[in-house]
Amino acid sequence: MKDWRLRDRIGTALAFLSQISFTASIFLAYTQYLWRQMRDANQGGKYVKVKNVNDLFSLDVSMLAFLNRDLWTRRFSPVLGIALIAWYFIFFLV
């Protein structure tokens, strides 16, 4: 009986750790993709407001940055999609 409980706890811990690792990798990919989008925007002569840059880089720690209307443009929609997927994994799969 105790052996079954131990296996169950180990399995739950491994599932939780794998989910945390997957979410962390999504946020790392998000940050790298965001840096690429910023570089491409600046090379194309399209400058981004400082407030928008701040909100984009704070999306991985605060969902309130989603309320910025300027971010919901075609240029940043893939970035916001990645952030939404990561927040989905945090809230609904824990």
Buried (B, 14 or more C-beta within 10 A) or exposed (E): EEEEEEEEEEEEEEEEEEBEEEBEEBBEEBBEBBEEBBEEBEEEEEEBEEEBBEBBBEBBEEBEBBEBEEBEEEEBEEBBEBBEEBBEBBEEEE
